[in-house]
């Protein structure tokens, strides 16, 4: 069995990517971003998720994370993704101002029909693509990639200008939107 893109060591540090099906730009609306961030906060407080670096883009989330002793990384990410999928789809359905409602729901329903593991809609792609980070060089490369993602996309000029990122924690004396445990001298 392949160990590529699996949480093979519960005590390790991982780079993860979670992507909305169809690369749909859902996280352009604050209401949907808030649902995801609150779910992550819950998992940080109650389930053992430790974030070291993160960025939320319009259609995907990158993290560098680890997990408190004895916690199951796969279960934590399943909890985040299943909870946010239900809440965000419900928010889309009930958002009278959502101009993309029909398109988004069609995309999520079509994806949901492809797998029996879905109730009706599929919001997230099933994989988290966890990549084990086992060197300082790899950690630094992934953290730089995460923080430069919105710059590369052309949204901002400097990484710390993107509030939906840990770049604020790394490049300024301010705290970002999520609790981050900096890994120095990894």
PEKATA-V128830 format. One record per pair of residues at least 6 apart in sequence whose C-alpha atoms are under 8 Angstrom apart, sorted by the first residue. I is the first residue (numbers start at 1). J is the second residue. If there is no record, write none. Layout:
i->{I:I}
j->{J:J}
This chain:
i->{4:4:5:5:5:5:5:6:6:6:7:7:7:7:7:7:10:10:10:10:10:10:10:11:11:11:11:12:12:12:12:12:13:13:13:13:13:13:13:14:14:14:14:14:14:14:14:15:15:15:15:15:15:15:15:15:15:16:16:16:16:16:16:16:16:16:17:17:17:17:17:17:17:18:18:18:18:18:18:18:18:19:19:19:19:19:19:20:20:20:20:20:20:21:21:21:21:21:21:21:22:23:23:24:24:24:25:25:26:26:26:27:27:27:27:27:28:31:32:32:35:35:35:36:36:37:39:39:39:40:40:41:41:43:43:43:44:44:47:47:48:48:48:48:48:49:49:49:49:49:49:50:50:50:50:50:50:51:51:51:51:51:51:51:52:52:52:52:52:52:52:52:52:53:53:53:53:53:53:53:53:53:53:53:54:54:54:54:54:54:54:54:55:55:55:55:55:55:55:55:55:56:56:56:57:57:57:62:63:64:64:66:67:77:81:85:85:85:89:89:89:92:92:92:93:93:105:108:108:108:109:109:109:110:111:111:112:112:112:112:112:113:113:133:135:136:136:139:147:147:147:147:147:148:148:149:150:150:150:151:151:151:156:159:159:160:160:160:160:160:161:162:163:163:164:164:165:165:166:166:166:166:167:168:168:168:169:169:169:170}
j->{130:131:127:128:129:130:131:129:130:131:14:73:74:130:131:132:66:67:69:70:71:72:73:66:67:68:69:66:67:132:133:134:64:65:66:67:132:133:134:63:64:65:66:130:131:132:133:62:63:64:65:129:130:131:132:133:142:61:62:63:64:65:128:129:130:131:60:61:62:63:128:129:130:60:61:62:124:125:127:128:129:59:60:61:124:125:128:26:59:60:123:124:125:107:108:111:122:123:124:125:107:59:60:58:59:104:58:59:32:58:59:33:56:57:58:59:58:91:88:91:84:87:88:80:84:178:80:83:84:49:80:178:179:49:76:80:50:51:71:76:67:68:69:71:76:65:66:67:68:73:76:65:66:67:68:180:181:63:64:65:66:179:180:181:63:64:65:66:166:180:181:182:183:63:64:65:143:146:165:166:167:180:181:182:61:62:63:64:146:147:165:166:61:62:63:146:147:149:164:165:166:62:164:165:149:150:164:146:146:142:143:73:73:128:124:122:123:124:105:121:123:98:101:105:101:105:121:121:122:123:120:121:122:121:121:122:118:119:120:121:122:120:121:139:186:185:186:186:159:160:165:166:167:158:159:159:156:159:162:157:158:159:162:167:168:166:167:168:171:172:168:168:176:177:176:177:176:177:176:177:178:180:176:174:175:176:175:176:180:182}
